Amino acid sequence: MTVRIYVPRDAAALALGAEKVAKAIAQEIAARGFDAEIVRNGSRGMFWLEPLVEIEVAGKRIGYGPVTSKDVADLFDAGMIDGGEHRLCLGEVEDLPFLKGQTRLTFARCGVTDPLSLADYEAHGGLAGLRRAVSMTSAEIVKEVTDSGLRGRGGAGFPTGIKWKTVLDAAGERKYIVCNADEGDSGTFADRMIMEGDPFVLIEGMAISGLATGATKGFVYTRSEYPHAIAVMTEAVGLARQAGILGPSVLGSGRAFDIEVRTGAGAYVCGEETALLNSLEGKRGIVRAKPPLPAHKGLFNCPTVINNVISLASVPVIMEKGAAFYRDFGMGRSRGTIPLQIAGNVRYGGLFETAFGLSLGDIVDKIGGGTVTGRPVKAVQVGGPLGAYFPRALFDTPFEYESFAAKDGLIGHAGIVVFDDTADMLKQARFAMEFCAVESCGKCTPCRIGSTRGVETADKIARGIEPEKNRELLADLCNTMKFGSLCALGGFTPYPVMSAMTHFPEDFSPAPLVEAAE
């Protein structure tokens, strides 16, 4: 019987030497005459164990990691092909505490299946949601998604069903589905992991969205910095088209839907939906004034659904298992699961999918294991470069939309970046302003000018020049940007700046500038 050996093709694993490991394993298989095949799966999301090699033995997956190419011969000598003991042996992968503590719905197949095998995808529950959807009316699909409580996982948290119904009800000769895969936030990688590790779930989610709204064309807009994701998604779309999942008759339903993969030019602001639409149309990626909303007049002036990767990839499980099943997870108005992306100065960095409601402290201390340096955690930034810095005093905050908003924070794309007590929060505040200045599309004055003045003001505080006056000026700039900017880039930049000033005032009181003696 052929033994299956899994070696990830995920970008994180490749960065840590997975390609060399796969080649070394192939050489050992050939040299030793084993009946074995190498499957290039996605990542399980435990990045401290990558490259994670798995062997399928008696229906179980035995893991070894982190593996280097130099370890491979020794692993074969120790009987890895049969799941033998070795210093790198982790036992059954599903029993590892980091995985066992998760509720994997959206990421159920990620790291488990061959990303480009439709047979593997279907064997693990794939296409069940789409098959149910083709038997339903558009309104019935929209109601199912609405009843599930699914909200946008890209940051805004807007109810997905309401957005879909708006597009369904809108008049237009053509309608579009646009998947926002321009994942540019610091400490985020969930979109990339799905596109590289389970692309068919995104394709299935987009096809269901098309059936729900009457859209016949979809676009996946992703980043040029994601070459592996682009390659996998492009190949997966072609395979889906060949299998009749995409095309003039989705699964023989007589309803058309197709997808194209498009690559952006590297502008952070194109993660904002209207700037993204401009870029897709071949224009400069600058923000559009609203109204009209994209749901009424979006891509090429047609009604358009714009959803994040994780939002769309969560739809198949909702359609397969029903709205009530999905809604049963979570708390308050935050229903279902959220893929936490734990990064920064943390012992166990990776992706952890769980229901909304865990405290930030449990996420950082119990799941993430505290800092890798062993020093105390000083701050955690949640929600990317525009997210607030939370001190330990706020670690009892439940991870859900309303609780974070009540503390002047945002969940965003659920990126969690940990800092130890050596971090200088004045420098972090300055970085937020500098980031905004560099990435601003330049259309509105509060963002374009306010961020540049913010950098200058932070520098004056750092030099001890009229610190009290400049702290007041920085707060005033933040207020202007928050309420006067055209989009979230300028509007949310004040969150990291003001949270740093509020929770870490000691870092904003440097020693006064001493003038040189004459």
Legacy VTK file of the C-alpha trace (Angstrom):
# vtk DataFile Version 3.0
C-alpha trace
ASCII
DATASET POLYDATA
POINTS 518 float
0.000 0.000 0.000
1.364 3.400 -0.983
2.378 5.538 1.996
1.422 9.217 1.825
4.012 11.710 3.104
2.754 15.286 3.522
5.153 18.198 3.074
3.589 21.705 3.081
3.794 23.988 0.067
2.560 26.941 2.158
4.721 30.068 1.805
5.643 30.039 5.512
6.885 26.442 5.265
8.725 27.212 2.024
10.468 30.142 3.706
11.715 27.698 6.338
13.081 25.145 3.860
10.126 22.918 2.922
11.209 22.631 -0.722
14.605 21.239 0.260
12.912 18.841 2.679
10.556 17.569 -0.043
13.477 16.977 -2.432
15.448 15.133 0.262
12.433 12.920 1.031
11.976 12.148 -2.676
15.629 11.117 -2.909
15.343 8.830 0.124
12.162 7.202 -1.232
13.916 6.465 -4.528
17.148 5.263 -2.893
15.381 2.944 -0.446
12.768 1.670 -2.909
9.773 2.616 -0.761
6.237 2.650 -2.146
5.443 6.200 -1.098
4.123 9.437 -2.561
4.684 13.020 -1.472
1.596 15.212 -1.077
2.225 18.969 -1.002
-0.471 20.104 1.427
-1.136 23.479 2.977
0.003 24.455 6.458
-1.745 23.495 9.683
-0.812 26.943 10.964
1.700 25.921 13.652
4.583 27.929 12.262
7.074 27.127 15.027
6.919 23.490 13.823
7.397 24.213 10.115
8.378 22.474 7.972
5.954 19.935 9.505
6.179 16.545 7.797
3.280 14.137 8.295
3.042 10.392 7.612
-0.304 8.681 7.181
-0.217 5.450 9.208
-3.344 3.318 9.767
-5.594 6.292 9.067
-3.700 8.584 11.449
-1.303 11.430 10.645
1.967 11.253 12.593
3.919 14.512 12.597
7.630 15.337 12.625
8.933 18.858 12.962
10.488 21.218 12.498
12.344 19.178 9.854
15.394 20.301 7.898
16.788 18.576 4.821
19.690 17.334 6.964
17.250 15.478 9.231
15.596 13.457 6.465
18.011 10.501 6.180
18.053 10.119 9.963
14.248 10.172 10.034
14.077 7.364 7.482
16.665 5.389 9.455
14.411 5.747 12.511
11.448 4.300 10.623
9.551 7.509 9.878
7.845 5.750 6.972
5.984 3.652 9.564
5.518 6.452 12.083
8.628 5.459 14.098
9.992 7.265 17.132
12.478 10.102 16.658
13.476 13.241 18.548
11.377 15.247 16.037
8.334 12.987 16.376
5.295 14.897 17.625
2.850 11.993 17.736
-0.587 12.232 16.167
-0.933 15.754 14.765
-4.624 16.083 15.585
-3.786 15.490 19.273
-1.348 18.412 19.524
-2.793 20.885 22.077
-2.641 23.856 19.687
-4.794 22.006 17.143
-6.990 20.120 19.583
-8.164 23.340 21.209
-9.479 24.786 17.945
-12.897 24.803 16.302
-11.954 24.447 12.662
-14.845 25.203 10.352
-13.430 27.501 7.655
-9.971 25.926 7.975
-11.181 22.323 8.403
-9.264 21.109 5.326
-6.274 23.479 5.473
-3.139 21.378 5.961
-5.161 18.186 5.647
-5.837 17.830 1.921
-3.969 18.241 -1.348
-4.950 21.839 -2.251
-5.230 21.046 -5.965
-7.110 17.743 -5.726
-10.852 18.117 -6.252
-11.296 14.462 -5.292
-9.547 15.138 -1.979
-11.659 18.267 -1.490
-14.918 16.379 -2.025
-13.790 13.465 0.150
-13.487 15.942 3.034
-16.925 17.530 2.589
-16.200 19.971 -0.208
-18.971 21.062 -2.620
-21.753 19.938 -0.251
-22.672 23.584 0.371
-22.699 24.476 -3.329
-24.782 21.397 -4.187
-27.368 22.524 -1.670
-27.220 26.095 -2.967
-27.996 25.126 -6.595
-31.269 23.606 -5.386
-32.305 26.859 -3.670
-33.518 30.228 -4.891
-31.295 33.275 -4.570
-33.478 34.674 -1.788
-33.283 31.388 0.148
-29.472 31.397 -0.008
-29.325 35.014 1.147
-31.644 34.217 4.056
-29.474 31.276 5.131
-26.348 33.437 5.202
-28.208 36.264 6.948
-29.598 33.925 9.606
-26.114 32.508 10.279
-24.978 35.894 11.639
-21.867 35.906 9.432
-20.179 39.300 9.435
-17.354 40.560 7.245
-14.052 39.091 8.381
-12.004 41.750 6.597
-12.285 44.308 9.368
-15.552 46.242 9.203
-17.711 43.406 10.529
-20.669 44.352 8.307
-23.383 41.635 8.122
-22.713 39.587 4.999
-26.352 38.698 4.354
-27.425 42.346 4.273
-24.749 43.154 1.715
-25.812 40.201 -0.448
-29.502 41.152 -0.256
-28.709 44.701 -1.314
-26.967 43.407 -4.445
-29.723 40.838 -5.101
-32.359 43.593 -4.986
-30.327 46.103 -7.005
-31.134 46.586 -10.676
-28.285 46.010 -13.105
-27.505 44.293 -16.406
-24.486 42.619 -14.794
-23.482 41.978 -11.208
-20.106 41.060 -9.797
-18.521 39.278 -6.853
-15.163 40.717 -5.827
-13.038 38.834 -3.331
-10.770 41.205 -1.432
-7.605 39.123 -1.020
-5.329 42.161 -0.696
-4.156 41.015 2.730
-1.757 43.775 3.760
-2.122 44.077 7.535
0.886 43.317 9.714
0.638 39.920 11.395
-2.059 38.553 9.065
-1.817 35.473 6.884
-5.229 33.737 7.014
-6.200 34.734 3.453
-2.888 33.484 2.104
-3.223 30.188 3.996
-6.671 29.548 2.501
-5.603 30.447 -1.037
-2.524 28.230 -0.807
-3.948 25.439 1.340
-7.651 25.136 0.395
-8.408 27.252 -2.699
-11.555 25.340 -3.648
-13.358 26.494 -0.495
-12.930 30.105 -1.645
-14.063 29.224 -5.162
-17.094 27.405 -3.731
-17.949 30.366 -1.489
-17.722 32.798 -4.395
-19.901 30.561 -6.583
-22.555 30.422 -3.834
-22.379 34.215 -3.562
-22.925 34.482 -7.305
-25.977 32.207 -7.149
-27.302 34.217 -4.202
-27.092 37.622 -5.873
-27.444 36.930 -9.583
-23.801 37.781 -10.260
-22.192 35.887 -13.123
-18.578 36.995 -12.783
-16.158 37.041 -9.871
-12.685 38.460 -9.351
-10.088 37.471 -6.758
-7.979 40.586 -6.193
-4.774 39.647 -4.418
-1.298 41.010 -3.748
1.755 40.790 -5.970
3.649 39.778 -2.816
1.718 36.452 -2.797
3.227 34.565 -5.785
2.474 31.105 -4.352
-1.145 31.994 -3.593
-1.579 33.467 -7.073
-0.213 30.294 -8.696
-2.368 27.936 -6.631
-5.556 30.014 -7.044
-5.042 30.321 -10.804
-4.584 26.562 -11.200
-7.529 25.807 -8.898
-9.848 28.102 -10.895
-8.859 26.246 -14.081
-9.551 22.869 -12.465
-12.914 24.084 -11.141
-13.845 25.297 -14.623
-12.921 21.930 -16.165
-15.073 20.141 -13.563
-18.135 22.298 -14.253
-18.015 24.028 -10.867
-17.461 27.284 -12.753
-18.684 28.252 -16.196
-21.975 28.683 -18.059
-23.789 26.107 -15.891
-22.572 25.768 -12.279
-22.849 22.061 -11.385
-25.355 21.660 -14.203
-27.747 24.215 -12.684
-28.067 26.334 -15.805
-26.846 29.338 -13.774
-23.558 30.877 -14.860
-20.613 31.985 -12.731
-16.911 32.292 -13.502
-13.812 33.681 -11.753
-10.640 35.527 -12.705
-7.583 36.041 -10.496
-6.171 39.585 -10.640
-2.998 40.914 -9.029
-2.602 44.352 -7.455
0.472 46.567 -7.718
1.308 46.745 -4.018
-0.722 49.654 -2.619
-2.007 49.124 0.928
-4.922 51.481 0.292
-6.245 49.065 -2.355
-7.442 46.924 0.524
-10.141 49.608 0.864
-13.027 48.425 -1.270
-13.486 51.441 -3.551
-9.743 51.870 -4.163
-9.675 48.162 -4.988
-12.461 48.639 -7.543
-10.564 51.483 -9.194
-7.489 49.278 -9.421
-9.528 46.406 -10.914
-10.832 48.809 -13.557
-7.272 49.757 -14.503
-7.373 53.131 -12.800
-5.204 54.618 -10.096
-5.996 53.026 -6.717
-7.587 55.961 -4.933
-10.635 55.993 -2.689
-14.057 56.848 -4.082
-16.510 59.028 -2.206
-19.596 57.203 -0.920
-22.484 57.115 -1.730
-23.069 55.429 -4.063
-22.182 52.211 -2.275
-20.470 49.447 -4.275
-23.548 47.266 -3.684
-25.457 49.709 -5.914
-22.725 50.996 -8.215
-19.473 49.121 -7.831
-17.235 47.464 -10.415
-17.806 49.053 -13.846
-20.709 50.924 -12.232
-22.606 47.662 -11.640
-23.988 46.186 -8.370
-21.072 44.467 -6.655
-20.515 42.274 -3.611
-17.104 42.896 -2.052
-16.194 40.347 0.616
-12.976 39.286 2.265
-11.461 35.821 1.631
-12.447 34.459 5.052
-16.016 35.770 4.741
-16.489 33.937 1.431
-14.605 30.829 2.570
-16.941 30.567 5.584
-20.054 30.352 3.401
-19.704 26.680 2.262
-19.866 25.304 5.810
-22.903 27.504 6.522
-24.686 26.150 3.456
-23.646 22.579 4.225
-24.571 22.485 7.911
-27.182 25.244 8.116
-27.416 28.709 9.625
-28.307 27.448 13.114
-25.172 25.286 13.290
-22.888 28.232 12.499
-24.784 30.728 14.654
-24.377 28.416 17.663
-20.710 29.461 17.917
-19.624 32.841 19.256
-21.099 35.493 21.522
-23.348 38.541 21.239
-23.539 39.783 17.645
-20.254 38.046 16.789
-21.320 34.636 15.510
-19.313 31.728 14.177
-15.559 31.333 14.302
-12.637 33.672 13.700
-9.127 32.688 12.535
-6.797 34.337 15.046
-3.399 35.100 13.529
-0.902 35.233 16.387
2.429 36.874 15.552
5.188 39.151 16.792
7.202 38.409 19.924
5.296 35.242 20.793
6.316 31.659 21.551
3.650 29.848 19.510
2.900 31.950 16.462
0.354 30.730 13.971
-3.305 30.447 13.042
-5.869 29.419 15.664
-9.508 29.167 14.572
-11.967 29.433 17.423
-15.405 30.769 18.292
-15.628 34.445 19.227
-15.412 35.121 22.961
-11.968 34.102 24.215
-10.265 36.791 26.286
-7.265 38.568 24.790
-5.221 37.382 27.783
-6.048 33.725 27.127
-5.103 34.154 23.479
-1.729 35.727 24.243
-0.731 33.812 27.380
-2.318 30.375 26.984
-2.521 29.872 23.220
0.441 32.025 22.199
2.523 30.986 25.218
3.683 34.517 26.073
6.755 36.126 24.556
9.510 34.136 22.896
12.042 36.344 24.723
10.566 35.364 28.076
10.092 39.022 28.996
6.722 40.424 30.148
4.140 41.328 27.513
3.853 45.097 27.297
1.323 45.584 24.514
-0.704 43.703 21.936
-1.805 45.309 18.691
-4.991 43.794 17.310
-6.281 44.582 13.837
-3.152 45.366 11.821
-1.230 48.653 11.566
-4.459 50.592 12.165
-5.369 48.637 15.303
-5.140 49.866 18.879
-2.433 48.813 21.339
-3.933 47.029 24.333
-2.009 46.872 27.632
-2.296 43.963 30.070
-4.951 45.916 31.976
-7.320 45.269 29.028
-6.476 41.574 28.577
-9.856 40.540 29.994
-11.532 41.962 26.865
-13.486 39.240 24.990
-12.386 38.811 21.398
-15.509 40.031 19.596
-16.484 43.129 17.651
-18.530 45.108 20.166
-16.254 44.458 23.157
-13.210 45.730 21.283
-15.090 48.757 19.944
-16.132 49.618 23.511
-12.428 49.815 24.440
-11.557 51.990 21.402
-10.116 49.036 19.535
-10.985 46.998 16.491
-10.660 43.333 15.552
-9.925 44.078 11.917
-8.627 40.985 10.144
-7.848 39.371 13.545
-4.094 39.855 13.364
-2.588 39.821 16.862
0.961 41.194 17.229
2.666 40.830 20.612
5.325 43.208 22.022
7.445 42.702 25.138
8.473 45.370 27.659
11.367 46.629 25.518
8.971 48.181 22.967
8.961 51.986 22.756
5.350 53.003 22.221
6.248 56.509 21.054
8.192 54.892 18.215
5.206 52.652 17.495
2.902 55.688 17.358
5.318 57.446 15.023
5.404 54.335 12.811
1.594 54.397 12.523
1.703 57.981 11.255
4.620 57.244 8.936
2.847 54.171 7.543
-0.233 56.265 6.806
1.862 58.985 5.156
3.583 56.464 2.879
0.429 54.514 1.983
-2.067 57.384 1.668
-3.670 57.636 -1.752
-3.535 61.427 -1.293
-7.157 62.131 -2.109
-8.182 63.699 1.218
-6.307 66.333 3.215
-6.695 64.907 6.758
-4.972 61.680 5.773
-2.421 63.099 3.321
-1.288 66.085 5.408
-2.315 64.988 8.900
-0.143 61.870 8.833
2.933 63.832 7.715
2.377 66.427 10.452
1.892 63.515 12.858
5.373 62.157 12.103
6.888 65.601 12.637
5.031 66.068 15.932
6.058 62.625 17.232
9.675 63.484 16.412
9.399 66.709 18.414
8.041 64.789 21.407
10.921 62.316 21.141
13.406 65.219 21.146
11.768 66.779 24.205
10.594 69.890 22.348
7.571 71.344 24.158
6.304 67.821 24.931
3.021 68.818 26.549
2.097 71.175 23.724
3.049 68.598 21.082
1.162 65.789 22.809
-1.938 67.996 22.635
-1.217 68.742 18.990
-0.814 65.027 18.199
-4.156 64.270 19.867
-5.784 67.099 17.888
-4.342 65.745 14.633
-5.746 62.321 15.494
-9.189 63.781 16.097
-9.132 65.552 12.725
-7.977 62.427 10.898
-10.502 60.179 12.644
-13.534 62.255 11.716
-12.347 63.989 8.535
-10.680 61.248 6.479
-12.430 59.777 3.463
-11.637 56.145 4.300
-10.419 53.880 7.087
-6.703 54.409 6.379
-6.742 57.961 7.704
-9.745 57.343 9.929
-8.212 54.432 11.842
-4.572 55.582 12.031
-5.473 57.489 15.237
-6.334 54.187 16.968
-2.734 52.987 17.448
-1.504 56.521 18.137
-4.115 57.443 20.750
-4.031 54.029 22.427
-0.252 54.278 22.757
-0.562 57.779 24.260
-3.392 56.741 26.593
-2.056 53.443 27.915
1.690 54.134 27.837
2.070 57.828 28.750
5.523 57.225 30.235
6.883 56.568 26.719
5.665 60.007 25.619
7.599 61.883 28.337
11.249 61.740 27.243
13.944 63.781 28.943
13.760 67.499 28.015
16.043 68.693 25.262
19.221 70.212 26.722
20.601 73.081 24.674
24.335 73.043 24.070
26.300 75.593 26.142
27.624 78.614 24.250
LINES 1 519
518 0 1 2 3 4 5 6 7 8 9 10 11 12 13 14 15 16 17 18 19 20 21 22 23 24 25 26 27 28 29 30 31 32 33 34 35 36 37 38 39 40 41 42 43 44 45 46 47 48 49 50 51 52 53 54 55 56 57 58 59 60 61 62 63 64 65 66 67 68 69 70 71 72 73 74 75 76 77 78 79 80 81 82 83 84 85 86 87 88 89 90 91 92 93 94 95 96 97 98 99 100 101 102 103 104 105 106 107 108 109 110 111 112 113 114 115 116 117 118 119 120 121 122 123 124 125 126 127 128 129 130 131 132 133 134 135 136 137 138 139 140 141 142 143 144 145 146 147 148 149 150 151 152 153 154 155 156 157 158 159 160 161 162 163 164 165 166 167 168 169 170 171 172 173 174 175 176 177 178 179 180 181 182 183 184 185 186 187 188 189 190 191 192 193 194 195 196 197 198 199 200 201 202 203 204 205 206 207 208 209 210 211 212 213 214 215 216 217 218 219 220 221 222 223 224 225 226 227 228 229 230 231 232 233 234 235 236 237 238 239 240 241 242 243 244 245 246 247 248 249 250 251 252 253 254 255 256 257 258 259 260 261 262 263 264 265 266 267 268 269 270 271 272 273 274 275 276 277 278 279 280 281 282 283 284 285 286 287 288 289 290 291 292 293 294 295 296 297 298 299 300 301 302 303 304 305 306 307 308 309 310 311 312 313 314 315 316 317 318 319 320 321 322 323 324 325 326 327 328 329 330 331 332 333 334 335 336 337 338 339 340 341 342 343 344 345 346 347 348 349 350 351 352 353 354 355 356 357 358 359 360 361 362 363 364 365 366 367 368 369 370 371 372 373 374 375 376 377 378 379 380 381 382 383 384 385 386 387 388 389 390 391 392 393 394 395 396 397 398 399 400 401 402 403 404 405 406 407 408 409 410 411 412 413 414 415 416 417 418 419 420 421 422 423 424 425 426 427 428 429 430 431 432 433 434 435 436 437 438 439 440 441 442 443 444 445 446 447 448 449 450 451 452 453 454 455 456 457 458 459 460 461 462 463 464 465 466 467 468 469 470 471 472 473 474 475 476 477 478 479 480 481 482 483 484 485 486 487 488 489 490 491 492 493 494 495 496 497 498 499 500 501 502 503 504 505 506 507 508 509 510 511 512 513 514 515 516 517
